[in-house]
Amino acid sequence: MLRKQSLGLLGAGAALVAGLCTAPSAQAAENPYERGPAPTESSVTAVRGPFATSQTSVSSLGVTGFGGGEIYYPTSTSEGTFGAIAISPGFTAYWSSLSWLGPRLASQGFVVFGIETNTTLDQPASRGDQLLAALDYLTQRSSVRSRVDASRLAVAGHSMGGGGSLEAAKDRTSLKAAIPIAPWNTDKTWPEVRTPTMIIGGESDSVAPVSSHAIPFYTSLSAAPEKAYLELDNASHFFPQTSNTTMAKYMISWMKRFIDNDTRYDQFLCPAPRAIGDISDYRDTCPNG
């Protein structure tokens, strides 16, 4: 059962009236960052989007500040540059635990950098620094840097990597979007974050229980211009480690909306999802929710 909570819309809601929930317009048609065809329910839930992709490995020996990783990118050269997303795995984990996300997001028109951390035991603050170091490498030194629009960057991560994505957004307010997934952090309040942030939690998470992690994190995002909280029904802490269509759908929609400023994706975010069997809770600042 969806426990949709209606939040006060002062401030953030007013900003959304002019942004998140506007109807398609000439402005959308003229958006220079728009990539790919008009989205449909089928396109945002597809295993692969409209862009062919390739990938390249980054050795830890050639970078500083993080542990290397894997870059996935659209092969098209006719669409111009793409926004980029750096993603961190969680405590004791490697990028392989989340690697399904790489081609899935890249095929929707993003450059995706799935990073390895310096050590698998790194804490969230360190993972946040590493996400930012990875974005700097991606835009300045990587072999695909000419494909990346350095003004349109985002972060995501699982568990301590999700906590790290909040740390990164706090430290670099120019980021366009953040998606912490089953996030874990000892810091429970994030009023410094000024980035549109969607937090995805698991209802049955016993490692980072939503009641003491994801929900307080979401509630504390008082300065984020837009925010959302998606909770997956009966999902454990490890739900991101296997392909998850609902998670991917909302990640794609959020990233498209705020990295690409693509209002065509408003339809999947506002009004908020309601009677959907695998969503146990959804909260947002959508004025039409």
C-alpha positions in Angstrom: 0.0 0.0 0.0 1.3 3.4 -1.0 1.6 5.8 2.0 1.8 9.0 -0.1 2.5 11.9 2.2 1.5 15.4 1.2 4.2 17.9 2.2 4.0 21.6 2.6 4.9 23.3 -0.6 6.3 26.6 0.7 9.5 27.6 -1.2 10.4 24.4 -2.9 6.9 23.9 -4.2 6.7 27.4 -5.6 9.9 26.7 -7.5 8.4 23.5 -8.9 5.3 25.3 -10.1 7.5 27.0 -12.7 9.6 23.9 -13.3 8.9 20.3 -12.5 5.2 20.1 -13.4 4.9 22.5 -16.3 3.2 21.3 -19.5 5.4 20.7 -22.6 6.1 24.0 -24.3 8.2 25.8 -26.9 10.8 26.1 -24.2 11.0 22.3 -24.0 11.2 22.0 -27.8 14.1 24.4 -27.8 16.0 22.8 -25.0 19.6 22.4 -26.2 20.2 19.5 -23.7 17.2 17.4 -24.8 18.5 14.0 -25.9 16.6 11.2 -27.6 13.0 10.7 -28.7 9.9 11.6 -26.6 9.7 9.2 -23.6 7.0 6.7 -23.0 6.3 4.2 -20.2 7.9 1.6 -22.4 11.0 3.6 -23.1 11.8 4.4 -19.4 11.2 0.8 -18.3 13.2 -0.7 -21.1 16.4 -2.6 -20.4 18.1 -0.6 -23.1 17.2 2.9 -24.2 17.5 4.5 -27.7 21.3 5.1 -27.7 23.9 2.5 -28.6 26.6 2.4 -26.0 30.2 1.4 -25.5 32.4 1.3 -22.4 36.0 1.7 -21.4 37.9 0.7 -18.3 39.9 3.1 -16.2 42.8 1.7 -14.2 43.5 2.8 -10.7 47.1 3.3 -11.7 46.3 6.2 -14.0 44.1 8.2 -11.6 44.3 10.0 -8.3 41.6 10.5 -5.7 39.6 7.3 -6.5 40.1 3.7 -7.6 39.4 3.7 -11.3 36.3 2.1 -12.7 34.2 1.7 -15.8 32.9 4.4 -18.1 29.8 3.8 -20.3 28.8 6.2 -23.0 26.6 6.7 -26.0 28.4 6.1 -29.2 26.4 8.7 -31.1 28.3 11.8 -32.2 25.3 13.6 -33.8 23.6 14.6 -30.5 26.4 16.8 -29.1 27.7 16.3 -25.6 25.9 14.4 -22.8 25.4 14.9 -19.1 27.3 12.6 -16.8 26.7 10.6 -13.6 29.3 9.2 -11.3 28.1 6.2 -9.2 29.8 4.7 -6.1 29.3 1.2 -4.7 28.7 0.5 -1.1 30.8 -0.7 1.9 32.9 -3.8 1.0 31.5 -3.8 -2.5 32.9 -3.2 -6.0 31.3 -1.6 -9.0 30.4 -5.0 -10.3 27.7 -5.1 -7.7 25.9 -2.3 -9.6 27.2 -2.7 -13.1 23.8 -3.3 -14.6 23.1 0.4 -14.1 26.0 1.5 -16.4 24.6 0.5 -19.9 21.0 1.0 -18.8 21.5 4.7 -17.9 24.0 5.3 -20.7 21.6 4.0 -23.3 19.2 6.8 -22.3 21.7 9.5 -23.2 24.2 9.9 -20.3 27.9 9.2 -19.7 28.1 7.0 -16.7 31.2 6.4 -14.5 30.9 3.5 -12.2 33.8 4.0 -9.9 35.9 1.7 -7.7 36.8 3.2 -4.3 40.3 3.5 -3.0 39.4 0.7 -0.5 36.2 -1.2 0.0 36.1 0.0 3.6 36.0 3.8 2.7 33.4 5.8 4.7 30.8 8.1 3.1 32.8 11.3 3.4 35.6 9.7 1.5 33.3 8.2 -1.1 31.8 11.7 -1.7 35.3 13.1 -2.3 36.0 10.2 -4.7 32.8 10.8 -6.7 33.9 14.4 -7.2 37.4 13.3 -8.1 36.0 10.9 -10.6 33.8 13.6 -12.2 36.9 15.8 -12.5 38.8 13.0 -14.2 35.9 12.2 -16.5 35.6 15.8 -17.7 39.2 16.8 -17.8 41.4 13.7 -18.5 39.3 10.7 -19.6 39.3 9.4 -23.2 35.6 10.4 -23.5 35.9 13.9 -22.1 34.8 15.4 -25.4 31.5 13.6 -25.1 30.7 15.1 -21.7 29.1 18.5 -20.8 31.0 19.5 -17.7 28.2 21.8 -16.7 25.7 19.0 -16.3 27.0 16.5 -13.8 25.3 14.3 -11.2 26.1 11.7 -8.5 24.5 8.5 -7.2 25.6 5.6 -5.0 24.5 2.6 -2.9 24.7 2.3 0.9 27.8 4.2 2.0 28.1 5.2 -1.6 24.6 6.7 -1.3 25.8 8.5 1.9 28.7 9.6 -0.2 26.5 11.1 -2.9 24.9 13.3 -0.3 28.4 14.3 0.9 29.3 15.1 -2.8 26.2 17.2 -3.3 26.8 19.1 -0.1 30.4 19.9 -1.2 29.7 20.8 -4.8 26.4 22.7 -5.1 26.8 23.0 -8.9 25.7 19.3 -9.3 22.5 19.0 -11.2 21.1 15.9 -9.5 21.8 13.3 -6.8 20.3 9.9 -6.2 21.3 8.2 -2.9 20.2 4.5 -3.0 19.6 2.8 0.3 21.9 5.4 1.7 23.9 5.0 4.9 25.6 7.8 6.8 26.1 8.8 10.5 25.1 12.3 9.5 21.3 12.4 9.5 20.7 16.0 8.4 21.5 17.6 5.0 20.3 21.2 5.0 23.5 22.2 3.0 22.4 20.2 -0.1 21.1 22.5 -2.8 20.8 19.8 -5.5 17.6 18.2 -6.7 17.8 14.9 -4.8 15.8 11.7 -5.1 16.4 9.2 -2.3 15.5 5.5 -3.0 15.0 3.3 0.0 14.0 -0.3 0.7 11.1 -0.9 3.0 12.8 -4.0 4.6 16.3 -2.6 4.8 17.9 -3.8 8.0 21.4 -2.4 7.3 20.3 1.2 6.7 16.7 1.2 7.9 14.7 3.8 6.2 13.3 5.1 9.5 16.9 6.1 10.6 18.5 6.8 7.3 16.6 7.5 4.0 13.5 9.2 5.5 15.4 11.5 7.9 17.8 12.3 5.1 14.9 13.2 2.8 13.1 15.2 5.5 16.3 17.3 6.2 16.8 18.4 2.6 15.4 21.8 3.4 17.4 23.7 0.8 17.1 21.3 -2.1 15.0 23.0 -4.8 13.3 19.7 -5.6 13.3 16.4 -3.7 11.6 13.0 -3.7 11.6 9.8 -1.6 10.8 6.5 -3.3 10.5 3.4 -1.1 10.4 -0.1 -2.7 8.0 -2.5 -1.2 9.6 -5.3 0.9 13.0 -4.5 -0.5 16.2 -5.3 1.4 19.4 -3.3 1.6 20.7 -5.1 -1.4 17.9 -4.4 -3.9 20.2 -2.2 -6.1 22.5 -5.2 -6.8 20.1 -6.8 -9.2 18.3 -5.3 -12.1 15.3 -3.3 -10.9 12.9 -1.8 -13.3 11.1 0.6 -10.9 14.4 1.9 -9.5 15.8 2.4 -13.1 12.6 4.1 -14.3 12.7 6.8 -11.6 16.5 7.2 -11.8 16.2 7.8 -15.5 13.3 10.2 -15.1 15.0 12.2 -12.3 18.3 12.5 -14.2 16.6 13.4 -17.4 14.6 16.1 -15.7 17.4 17.7 -13.8 20.6 16.9 -15.8 19.0 17.5 -19.2 16.3 20.0 -18.0 13.9 17.7 -20.1 10.3 18.5 -19.1 9.1 15.6 -21.2 9.9 13.4 -18.2 7.6 15.4 -15.8 4.9 12.9 -16.6 6.7 10.2 -14.6 7.3 12.4 -11.6 4.3 14.6 -11.2 1.6 13.8 -10.2 3.5 11.3 -8.0 3.1 7.6 -8.5 0.3 6.1 -6.4 -1.3 2.7 -6.7 1.8 0.8 -7.8 2.4 -2.5 -6.2 6.1 -2.4 -5.7 6.2 1.1 -4.2 5.4 1.2 -0.5 5.9 4.9 0.1 6.5 8.0 -2.1 7.0 11.6 -1.0 7.9 14.6 -3.0 7.5 18.4 -3.4 5.3 18.1 -6.5 2.5 20.7 -6.2 0.2 18.4 -8.2 0.9 15.4 -6.0 
